[in-house]
Amino acid sequence: MIGIVSYGTYIPKHRIKPSQIALAWGKDPTEVEKSLGVFEKAVASVDEDAITLSIEASYRALSNGNIDPLKIGGITIGSESHPYAVKPSSTVVAGILGMGTDYLAADLEFACKAGTAGIQLLSGLVSSGKTKYVLAIGSDVAQSKPSDVLEYTAGSASAAYILGKKNIIANLLDFTSFSSDTPDFWRKDTEKFPSHAGRFTGSPAYFAHVYGASTAMLKKVKMAPNDFKYAIFHMPNAKFPKEAAKKLGFTKEQIAPGFVVEYIGNPYSGSSMVGLAATLDIAKPGDKIFVCSYGSGAGSDAFVFEVTKEITTYKKSVKDTVASQIKNKEYIDYSLIAKNILTKYRL
């Protein structure tokens, strides 16, 4: 059996409310907040990017689990905001963490599910005995064109998971994926901001893949929604995951602990992974957790975890819970976001 032995998250302290963004562009702030169901989003500082966010989350994962970085034999960073087009983010993070040189490193990109893809890929290294630990990261400073609807929810955050075979806090019972060529969201290499197909991102994209992966996963493990204590779905906004959960048979109580989108927005590859961390923060031995990510283009990864008795001891070493990071915030106005955009993209 393999599973999660430690995890860590990082949420930048800066926040802005969608209503402030709406006012900056002459939109109705009440209508915007009502349609999205998001109260505020986390905003990275001008000197933060997917790499720095990954480092912060990974340090927490290493510290919480008291794990020697030299024993980590594989690292992946899932993101659609890697700072470099040609130069890996993963080796930069590994070098700063002190992982030595004997490790596999890979940058992954699959929209908002690149982080969970890393969990699937790296689990094979541990299960085959090739290495003791692996580190899977989902990290994004989410990109959005100014004044586009994405700007209201595109947030920033990262989550890092260390997998292994000993001192497991949550067993990885099984996983599956559901993928297709569905062009609902894209960004060419020469473009600064992504484009999307509007309402097309709903039924044929998000819902078709989340439902497809979830039903396949439940069938594979011969379980039903009521067999789980908690569930997490990718959160591009506050409406989609609630609708998907209800359609599948999960209750609002099951998704509540990991429903972080209302307070941090959608940090793309970090979304479902931060949601899982928030759930693990309050989970108890024996709890079963269902997770389904989603990435445009399109695909979903579904997982089944079972919390072990090790979680009780582990929690004593966790210093920064997701809840504490959500509360640690400082509101900014839109002028700072505009300044950051101008600086980053040299506009």
C-alpha positions as CSV (number, residue, x, y, z in Angstrom):
1,M,0.0,0.0,0.0
2,I,1.2,3.5,-0.8
3,G,-0.3,6.8,0.1
4,I,0.2,10.4,1.4
5,V,2.8,10.6,4.2
6,S,2.9,14.4,4.3
7,Y,1.5,17.5,2.6
8,G,1.9,21.3,2.7
9,T,0.1,24.3,1.1
10,Y,0.9,27.9,0.5
11,I,-1.7,30.6,-0.1
12,P,-0.4,34.1,-0.7
13,K,-1.8,36.6,1.8
14,H,-3.1,39.2,-0.7
15,R,-6.8,39.1,-1.4
16,I,-9.1,41.0,-3.7
17,K,-12.9,40.8,-3.9
18,P,-14.5,40.2,-7.4
19,S,-16.7,43.3,-6.7
20,Q,-13.5,45.4,-6.8
21,I,-12.5,44.0,-10.1
22,A,-16.0,44.6,-11.5
23,L,-15.9,48.2,-10.4
24,A,-12.6,48.7,-12.1
25,W,-14.1,47.6,-15.4
26,G,-17.5,49.3,-15.0
27,K,-19.4,46.1,-14.3
28,D,-22.2,45.4,-11.8
29,P,-20.3,44.1,-8.7
30,T,-23.4,42.6,-7.1
31,E,-24.2,40.6,-10.3
32,V,-20.6,39.4,-10.6
33,E,-20.4,38.0,-7.1
34,K,-23.9,36.5,-7.4
35,S,-23.1,34.7,-10.6
36,L,-19.8,33.3,-9.4
37,G,-20.4,32.6,-5.7
38,V,-16.8,33.7,-4.9
39,F,-16.2,36.2,-2.1
40,E,-12.5,36.8,-2.7
41,K,-9.4,35.4,-4.4
42,A,-5.8,35.0,-3.4
43,V,-3.4,37.1,-5.4
44,A,0.4,36.5,-5.8
45,S,2.8,39.3,-5.2
46,V,4.8,40.6,-8.1
47,D,7.8,38.6,-6.9
48,E,5.9,35.4,-6.6
49,D,5.4,32.7,-9.3
50,A,4.7,29.0,-9.6
51,I,8.2,28.2,-8.5
52,T,8.2,30.2,-5.3
53,L,4.7,29.0,-4.4
54,S,5.9,25.4,-4.9
55,I,8.9,26.0,-2.7
56,E,6.8,27.3,0.2
57,A,4.3,24.4,0.0
58,S,7.1,21.8,-0.3
59,Y,9.0,23.2,2.7
60,R,5.8,22.8,4.7
61,A,5.3,19.2,3.5
62,L,8.9,18.3,4.4
63,S,8.7,20.0,7.8
64,N,5.3,18.5,8.7
65,G,6.5,15.0,7.9
66,N,10.0,15.5,9.2
67,I,11.3,14.0,5.9
68,D,14.9,14.2,4.6
69,P,14.7,15.8,1.1
70,L,17.6,13.5,0.0
71,K,15.3,10.5,0.2
72,I,12.9,12.0,-2.3
73,G,13.5,10.3,-5.7
74,G,11.0,12.0,-7.8
75,I,9.4,15.5,-8.2
76,T,6.8,16.8,-10.5
77,I,5.3,20.3,-10.7
78,G,1.9,20.6,-12.4
79,S,1.2,24.1,-13.6
80,E,0.0,26.2,-16.5
81,S,2.0,29.2,-15.3
82,H,5.6,27.8,-15.3
83,P,7.9,30.9,-15.3
84,Y,10.0,29.5,-18.2
85,A,8.9,28.2,-21.5
86,V,12.2,26.3,-21.8
87,K,13.7,25.5,-18.4
88,P,12.2,23.2,-15.8
89,S,10.6,24.5,-12.6
90,S,11.0,21.2,-10.9
91,T,14.8,21.2,-10.8
92,V,14.9,24.7,-9.4
93,V,12.6,23.6,-6.6
94,A,14.5,20.4,-6.0
95,G,17.8,22.3,-5.8
96,I,16.5,24.8,-3.2
97,L,14.9,22.0,-1.2
98,G,18.2,20.2,-1.1
99,M,17.2,17.0,-2.9
100,G,20.7,16.3,-4.2
101,T,21.0,15.1,-7.8
102,D,19.6,11.5,-7.7
103,Y,16.0,12.1,-8.6
104,L,13.5,12.2,-11.5
105,A,12.2,15.7,-12.3
106,A,9.4,16.7,-14.6
107,D,7.3,19.7,-15.3
108,L,3.7,18.8,-16.2
109,E,1.1,20.8,-18.0
110,F,-2.6,19.8,-18.4
111,A,-4.5,22.9,-17.4
112,C,-5.9,22.6,-13.9
113,K,-5.3,18.8,-13.4
114,A,-1.5,18.8,-14.0
115,G,-0.9,18.5,-10.2
116,T,-3.0,15.4,-9.7
117,A,-1.5,13.8,-12.9
118,G,1.8,14.0,-11.0
119,I,0.3,12.0,-8.1
120,Q,-0.7,9.2,-10.5
121,L,2.7,9.2,-12.3
122,L,4.9,9.3,-9.3
123,S,2.9,6.7,-7.3
124,G,4.4,4.1,-9.7
125,L,8.0,4.9,-8.6
126,V,7.1,4.3,-5.0
127,S,4.9,1.1,-5.6
128,S,7.7,-0.4,-7.7
129,G,10.3,0.2,-4.9
130,K,12.4,2.5,-7.1
131,T,12.4,5.2,-4.4
132,K,11.3,5.8,-0.9
133,Y,9.4,9.1,-1.4
134,V,8.2,11.2,-4.2
135,L,6.9,14.8,-4.3
136,A,3.9,15.9,-6.4
137,I,3.1,19.6,-6.6
138,G,0.2,21.6,-8.0
139,S,1.1,25.3,-8.3
140,D,-0.3,28.2,-10.2
141,V,-0.4,31.9,-10.4
142,A,-3.5,31.7,-12.5
143,Q,-3.4,33.6,-15.7
144,S,-6.4,35.7,-16.9
145,K,-6.8,38.5,-19.4
146,P,-7.7,41.8,-17.8
147,S,-11.5,42.4,-17.9
148,D,-12.2,38.8,-18.9
149,V,-14.6,36.7,-16.8
150,L,-11.6,34.6,-15.7
151,E,-10.1,37.5,-13.8
152,Y,-12.8,37.4,-11.2
153,T,-11.7,33.9,-10.0
154,A,-8.2,33.2,-11.2
155,G,-6.3,32.8,-8.0
156,S,-2.9,31.8,-6.7
157,A,-1.9,28.9,-4.4
158,S,0.1,25.7,-4.3
159,A,-0.1,22.3,-2.6
160,A,2.6,19.7,-2.2
161,Y,2.1,16.0,-1.5
162,I,4.8,13.5,-0.4
163,L,3.9,9.9,-1.2
164,G,5.5,6.8,0.4
165,K,4.9,3.4,1.9
166,K,5.6,4.1,5.6
167,N,3.9,6.4,8.1
168,I,1.0,6.9,5.7
169,I,-1.7,9.3,6.8
170,A,-4.0,8.5,3.9
171,N,-3.8,5.3,1.8
172,L,-4.2,5.8,-1.9
173,L,-6.7,3.0,-2.6
174,D,-7.1,3.6,-6.3
175,F,-7.3,6.2,-9.1
176,T,-8.5,6.5,-12.7
177,S,-8.7,9.1,-15.5
178,F,-11.2,10.3,-18.1
179,S,-9.7,12.2,-21.1
180,S,-10.7,13.6,-24.5
181,D,-9.8,16.2,-27.0
182,T,-12.2,18.9,-25.9
183,P,-10.9,22.4,-26.7
184,D,-12.6,24.5,-24.1
185,F,-9.6,26.5,-22.9
186,W,-6.2,27.2,-24.6
187,R,-3.2,29.5,-24.8
188,K,-0.7,29.5,-27.7
189,D,3.0,29.8,-26.8
190,T,3.2,33.4,-28.2
191,E,0.1,34.6,-26.3
192,K,0.2,36.2,-22.9
193,F,-3.3,35.2,-21.7
194,P,-5.5,32.1,-22.2
195,S,-8.7,32.0,-24.2
196,H,-11.8,30.0,-23.5
197,A,-15.0,28.9,-25.2
198,G,-17.4,30.5,-22.8
199,R,-20.5,28.4,-21.9
200,F,-18.9,25.5,-23.9
201,T,-16.6,25.0,-20.8
202,G,-19.6,23.7,-18.8
203,S,-21.6,20.6,-20.1
204,P,-19.2,19.2,-22.8
205,A,-16.1,20.0,-20.8
206,Y,-16.2,20.2,-17.0
207,F,-19.3,18.2,-16.3
208,A,-18.7,15.5,-18.9
209,H,-15.2,14.8,-17.7
210,V,-15.8,15.1,-13.9
211,Y,-18.9,12.9,-14.2
212,G,-17.1,10.4,-16.5
213,A,-14.1,10.0,-14.2
214,S,-16.1,10.0,-11.0
215,T,-18.6,7.3,-12.2
216,A,-15.8,5.2,-13.5
217,M,-13.9,5.5,-10.2
218,L,-17.0,4.6,-8.1
219,K,-17.6,1.6,-10.4
220,K,-14.0,0.5,-10.2
221,V,-13.8,0.4,-6.4
222,K,-17.5,-0.7,-6.1
223,M,-18.4,2.1,-3.8
224,A,-21.2,4.7,-3.7
225,P,-21.2,8.4,-2.7
226,N,-22.5,7.6,0.8
227,D,-19.5,5.4,1.5
228,F,-17.4,8.6,1.7
229,K,-17.0,11.0,4.5
230,Y,-15.7,13.8,2.2
231,A,-15.5,14.7,-1.4
232,I,-13.5,17.3,-3.4
233,F,-14.1,18.4,-6.9
234,H,-12.1,20.9,-9.0
235,M,-13.4,24.4,-8.3
236,P,-13.3,26.8,-11.2
237,N,-16.1,28.7,-9.5
238,A,-18.6,28.0,-6.7
239,K,-21.4,26.7,-8.9
240,F,-19.8,23.9,-11.0
241,P,-18.5,21.7,-8.2
242,K,-21.8,21.9,-6.2
243,E,-23.8,20.9,-9.3
244,A,-21.4,18.1,-10.2
245,A,-21.5,16.8,-6.6
246,K,-25.3,16.9,-6.5
247,K,-25.6,15.1,-9.8
248,L,-23.2,12.3,-8.6
249,G,-25.0,11.9,-5.3
250,F,-22.7,13.7,-2.9
251,T,-24.0,16.0,-0.3
252,K,-23.1,19.6,0.5
253,E,-21.8,18.4,3.9
254,Q,-19.4,16.1,2.2
255,I,-17.8,18.8,0.0
256,A,-17.9,21.6,2.6
257,P,-14.5,21.1,4.3
258,G,-12.6,21.3,1.0
259,F,-14.7,24.0,-0.6
260,V,-12.0,26.6,-0.7
261,V,-12.9,28.4,-3.9
262,E,-15.1,31.0,-2.1
263,Y,-12.0,32.3,-0.2
264,I,-9.1,31.8,-2.6
265,G,-10.6,31.6,-6.0
266,N,-9.4,29.1,-8.6
267,P,-5.6,28.5,-8.4
268,Y,-5.8,26.2,-11.4
269,S,-3.5,23.2,-10.7
270,G,-3.7,23.9,-7.0
271,S,-7.5,23.9,-6.7
272,S,-8.5,20.3,-5.9
273,M,-5.1,19.7,-4.2
274,V,-5.6,22.6,-1.8
275,G,-9.2,21.3,-1.2
276,L,-7.8,17.9,-0.3
277,A,-5.4,19.4,2.1
278,A,-8.1,21.4,3.8
279,T,-10.1,18.1,4.2
280,L,-7.1,16.2,5.5
281,D,-6.6,19.0,8.1
282,I,-9.9,17.9,9.8
283,A,-10.1,14.3,8.7
284,K,-10.1,11.4,11.2
285,P,-8.9,7.8,11.0
286,G,-11.1,5.6,8.8
287,D,-12.6,8.5,6.8
288,K,-12.8,7.8,3.1
289,I,-12.1,10.8,0.8
290,F,-13.2,11.1,-2.9
291,V,-11.2,13.5,-5.1
292,C,-11.8,14.5,-8.8
293,S,-9.8,17.1,-10.5
294,Y,-10.4,18.7,-13.9
295,G,-8.2,20.2,-16.6
296,S,-9.3,21.8,-19.7
297,G,-8.4,20.3,-23.0
298,A,-9.8,18.1,-21.4
299,G,-9.6,15.5,-18.6
300,S,-10.3,14.5,-15.0
301,D,-8.4,12.4,-12.5
302,A,-10.4,10.7,-9.8
303,F,-8.9,9.2,-6.5
304,V,-10.1,7.3,-3.5
305,F,-8.2,7.8,-0.2
306,E,-8.7,6.3,3.2
307,V,-7.3,8.2,6.3
308,T,-5.2,6.1,8.7
309,K,-4.5,6.3,12.4
310,E,-1.2,8.0,11.6
311,I,-3.2,11.2,10.9
312,T,-3.6,11.7,14.7
313,T,0.1,11.9,15.4
314,Y,0.8,13.7,12.1
315,K,-1.5,16.6,12.9
316,K,0.6,17.6,15.9
317,S,3.4,18.6,13.6
318,V,1.2,20.6,11.1
319,K,1.9,24.3,11.7
320,D,0.0,26.0,8.9
321,T,-3.4,24.5,8.1
322,V,-5.4,25.7,5.1
323,A,-7.8,27.4,7.3
324,S,-5.1,29.4,9.0
325,Q,-3.7,30.5,5.7
326,I,-7.1,31.5,4.5
327,K,-7.5,33.7,7.6
328,N,-4.0,35.3,7.1
329,K,-4.9,37.9,4.5
330,E,-4.4,41.4,3.5
331,Y,-6.8,43.1,1.1
332,I,-5.5,45.0,-1.9
333,D,-7.2,47.2,-4.5
334,Y,-7.2,46.7,-8.3
335,S,-4.5,49.2,-8.9
336,L,-1.8,46.9,-7.4
337,I,-3.0,44.0,-9.7
338,A,-2.8,46.3,-12.7
339,K,0.7,47.3,-11.7
340,N,1.7,43.7,-11.3
341,I,0.4,42.8,-14.7
342,L,2.2,45.7,-16.3
343,T,5.4,44.7,-14.6
344,K,5.2,41.0,-15.3
345,Y,4.3,41.2,-19.0
346,R,6.2,44.5,-19.6
347,L,3.1,46.1,-21.2
